[in-house]
Amino acid sequence: MRYTPLSSALYIKNREKLYAKLPSKSIVLIASNDIMPTNADGTMGFVQNSELFYLSGLDQEETYLLLFPDAPEEQYKEIAFVRETSELIAIWEGKKYTKEEAKDLSGIKNIQWTDNLPQFLKTLMYTAEHVFVLENEHIRNSSAVETQNDRFINSLKNQFKTIDFKRLAPITNELRMVKEQEEINQIQKAIDITENSFRRILNFVKPGVWEYEIEAEFIHEYTKSRSGGFAYTPIIASGANANVLHYISNENQCKDGDLLLLDVGAKYGNYNADMTRTIPVNGTFSPRQKEVYQAVLDVLNFATDYLKPGIFWVDYQKAVETFMEGKLIGLGLFTKEDVANQDPTAPLFKKYFMHGVAHHLGIDVHDVWNKYLPIQAGMVLTCEPGIYIREEGIGIRLENNLLVTETGNINLMKNIPIEIEEIESLMNIRI
């Protein structure tokens, strides 16, 4: 693997946290993700199932996890099943885990080849009183693709018809919301790589460069830093493109006088950074651009100060929206009288700020969460207000990653330039 793996101690700790939430005599079963096909014999890059990685650190296809903390025999309490390798596989695909390597990575003593999974299921399934399986219950999930985990669950239900299967996601989602220090360190590593790439970009951007050339500069820096690449499809949006929230074609030329919105982040060790910065293509903000930029930065600072343990996401969003409303009035986009007369079901600020201000961050960029639980210390959230004025061709979003502490939060992106003067200064120093 390209990245330096974390100690198995983290995954042992994560499993112990899970066991504390399970009823007695429970089995947990999780399958890895597929290597997704494209066309002909092509495939996409492999991305591990997040829960399987969280509980084992194993980062390879055709992997299964069987956890049975109350098993009648010690050998059955934790079992990982990994793909059996061969000389032929090594020649065509490269190295796969040995049993000893899988044991060292995961801290699981009983490592079996994947082909042995059916016999262990026959032995153990009816010994348990509860069987927990994993479905993707993320609030934003809209995939129509049947995953390997989906197929695994269906096969289990067909084979073991009398078992009442239970949902694992509500348990693991809540556990994953609060990060251990090792996880925070991986996120910080991804952020540091993102910072280095952004500083590279500040010296590269000028009128006439193409959005895809900027994307190439990012991936160059990511790859040489042992990153897994972009944490998500990058948004390199110049001019009016910045008003398209998920603009990803990155195909236009950057023009003198335009702003450039960069929503990018590096992945490291399966943990992610998520940064947004908006910079002037020519290195200098116009007076109006500066005015709008400062308004967004003021909202970011307000939202950062507001984020602390005990608050709820819904209340956090409303507080930021109220503060944003005042900034939009100050920019002359509507008046206090307009607000007083607005349709409360369609507030005026929504035209200029139409998205959420924060989401959880971790193994997934939009990490698992429960919006109805209070914010806790150890959570990592993005903070990303934006103002989009389509009629003026101005789109500005700023985003930091915040670690919630007992007394407030720490900005994990504090070293990444964001102030107007620093951005302009760095862009006008050409190497």
KOLZA-247179 format. One line per 3 residues: for each residue x negated, y negated, z negated of C-alpha. Coordinates in steps of 0.2 Angstrom, whole numbers. Layout:
N
X/Y/Z; ...
//
This chain:
431
0/0/0; -6/-18/3; -2/-25/-14
-9/-20/-31; 4/-10/-40; 9/-13/-57
6/-2/-72; 18/13/-74; 21/6/-92
33/-7/-84; 44/7/-76; 43/18/-92
50/2/-101; 63/-1/-88; 69/17/-89
70/16/-108; 81/1/-107; 92/10/-95
93/25/-107; 99/14/-121; 114/9/-111
120/26/-106; 132/37/-115; 125/54/-121
122/68/-109; 121/57/-94; 112/60/-77
107/46/-66; 104/49/-47; 96/37/-35
90/39/-17; 78/28/-8; 82/18/7
81/24/25; 68/19/38; 81/10/49
81/13/68; 81/0/81; 82/8/99
74/22/108; 61/29/95; 58/12/87
60/8/68; 60/-7/56; 49/-9/42
53/1/26; 61/-8/11; 63/2/-4
79/4/-14; 78/-10/-27; 85/1/-42
74/15/-37; 58/4/-37; 64/-5/-53
65/12/-62; 50/21/-54; 38/9/-44
39/22/-30; 38/14/-14; 40/27/-1
54/34/10; 63/51/6; 61/48/-12
74/53/-25; 76/50/-44; 84/61/-57
85/55/-74; 93/65/-88; 86/58/-105
96/71/-115; 92/86/-104; 91/102/-114
73/105/-109; 59/92/-108; 54/95/-90
71/90/-84; 72/73/-93; 64/63/-79
61/70/-61; 55/61/-46; 56/69/-29
44/63/-15; 41/69/3; 29/83/5
15/78/16; 5/88/28; -10/86/39
2/83/54; 11/69/45; -6/62/39
-12/61/57; 4/53/64; 11/42/50
-4/40/38; -6/44/19; 9/49/8
10/51/-11; 2/66/-19; 11/72/-34
-3/65/-45; -2/48/-37; 17/48/-39
15/53/-57; 2/39/-60; 13/26/-52
29/30/-60; 24/38/-77; 36/52/-73
28/69/-77; 38/80/-67; 35/76/-48
43/88/-35; 44/89/-17; 61/82/-10
65/99/-2; 67/105/-20; 81/93/-25
96/104/-21; 90/118/-33; 88/106/-47
105/98/-44; 113/116/-45; 104/119/-62
108/102/-70; 124/94/-64; 136/104/-74
125/102/-90; 128/84/-90; 144/75/-96
142/60/-86; 134/57/-68; 129/40/-63
127/35/-45; 122/19/-37; 132/9/-24
128/-8/-18; 139/-19/-28; 131/-36/-25
144/-49/-24; 137/-55/-6; 135/-37/1
144/-36/18; 134/-22/26; 144/-10/37
129/2/38; 129/18/28; 113/20/18
104/36/13; 111/32/-5; 129/32/2
126/48/11; 118/56/-5; 133/51/-15
145/58/-2; 136/74/-2; 136/75/-21
155/72/-22; 158/86/-9; 147/98/-18
152/95/-36; 171/91/-34; 175/92/-52
163/79/-58; 169/62/-62; 155/51/-55
152/34/-63; 145/17/-58; 127/14/-61
126/-4/-54; 135/-13/-68; 121/-7/-80
106/-9/-69; 112/-26/-62; 113/-33/-80
96/-26/-84; 87/-33/-69; 94/-50/-73
81/-52/-87; 63/-50/-81; 49/-43/-90
32/-52/-90; 25/-40/-77; 39/-45/-65
37/-63/-68; 18/-61/-64; 23/-53/-47
35/-67/-43; 21/-80/-48; 9/-71/-36
22/-73/-22; 24/-91/-26; 6/-94/-26
4/-87/-9; 19/-97/-4; 10/-113/-11
-6/-109/-1; 4/-107/15; 14/-123/12
-2/-133/10; -8/-126/26; 7/-132/35
6/-150/28; -10/-151/38; -3/-143/53
13/-151/57; 14/-166/69; 25/-171/83
25/-159/97; 22/-143/88; 35/-129/89
45/-122/75; 39/-105/79; 21/-111/78
24/-116/61; 32/-99/57; 16/-91/64
5/-102/52; 15/-96/37; 14/-77/42
-5/-79/44; -7/-85/27; 4/-72/20
-4/-58/28; -22/-63/23; -16/-64/5
-10/-46/5; 8/-51/5; 22/-40/12
27/-54/23; 42/-66/23; 53/-63/8
68/-66/20; 70/-73/38; 61/-90/38
71/-106/41; 60/-118/51; 72/-132/55
68/-148/63; 79/-163/66; 98/-158/67
94/-140/65; 92/-143/46; 111/-145/45
113/-127/50; 111/-118/33; 105/-102/40
96/-108/55; 83/-94/60; 80/-95/78
65/-107/75; 64/-111/93; 63/-130/95
50/-143/96; 47/-155/82; 49/-173/87
42/-189/81; 54/-197/68; 62/-180/63
63/-171/47; 57/-153/45; 66/-142/33
56/-126/28; 65/-113/18; 52/-99/16
45/-88/3; 32/-74/2; 35/-56/-4
22/-48/-15; 23/-31/-23; 42/-31/-19
45/-47/-28; 50/-63/-20; 47/-82/-19
60/-93/-12; 55/-111/-8; 62/-125/1
53/-141/6; 58/-155/18; 44/-165/26
43/-179/39; 36/-172/56; 25/-188/58
19/-188/40; 29/-203/35; 47/-204/29
58/-218/36; 67/-229/23; 83/-220/25
75/-202/25; 66/-208/9; 82/-214/1
91/-197/4; 76/-187/-1; 75/-196/-17
93/-193/-20; 90/-174/-18; 75/-174/-29
85/-183/-42; 98/-170/-42; 85/-156/-42
77/-164/-58; 94/-166/-66; 98/-148/-62
81/-142/-69; 84/-151/-85; 102/-144/-87
97/-126/-85; 95/-117/-102; 100/-102/-111
119/-101/-116; 126/-110/-101; 137/-101/-88
133/-102/-69; 150/-109/-65; 148/-123/-77
131/-126/-71; 137/-128/-53; 151/-140/-58
139/-151/-68; 127/-152/-53; 141/-156/-41
147/-170/-52; 130/-177/-53; 128/-175/-34
144/-184/-31; 137/-200/-39; 121/-199/-28
132/-197/-13; 142/-213/-18; 125/-222/-20
120/-217/-2; 136/-225/4; 144/-209/11
160/-212/1; 166/-223/-13; 173/-221/-30
190/-226/-24; 189/-212/-11; 185/-199/-24
199/-205/-35; 211/-202/-20; 203/-186/-14
212/-169/-12; 205/-160/-28; 205/-144/-18
194/-151/-5; 182/-163/-14; 173/-176/-3
155/-170/-9; 158/-153/0; 155/-161/17
137/-165/12; 133/-152/-1; 143/-136/2
132/-122/-6; 128/-115/-23; 114/-124/-33
106/-108/-39; 104/-89/-38; 94/-76/-47
77/-71/-40; 67/-55/-41; 66/-38/-32
79/-45/-21; 79/-63/-15; 97/-65/-19
95/-54/-34; 109/-45/-43; 119/-55/-56
135/-57/-65; 141/-74/-64; 152/-72/-79
137/-69/-91; 128/-83/-100; 111/-88/-94
97/-80/-105; 79/-82/-108; 69/-71/-96
80/-74/-81; 72/-82/-65; 84/-93/-54
81/-104/-39; 87/-122/-40; 91/-129/-23
102/-144/-20; 103/-152/-3; 111/-166/6
117/-164/24; 122/-179/34; 126/-172/51
131/-189/58; 114/-196/54; 104/-180/59
97/-179/42; 97/-162/32; 86/-162/16
85/-147/4; 73/-145/-10; 71/-128/-20
60/-123/-35; 60/-106/-44; 64/-108/-63
60/-96/-77; 72/-98/-91; 65/-99/-109
72/-100/-126; 72/-119/-126; 74/-123/-107
64/-117/-92; 47/-117/-84; 46/-122/-65
36/-108/-58; 33/-120/-42; 26/-135/-52
10/-134/-42; 19/-135/-25; 19/-153/-18
37/-161/-19; 35/-180/-23; 37/-192/-8
20/-200/-10; 11/-183/-12; 19/-176/4
14/-191/14; -3/-192/7; -7/-173/11
1/-174/28; -10/-189/33; -26/-181/28
-31/-171/44; -45/-158/43
//
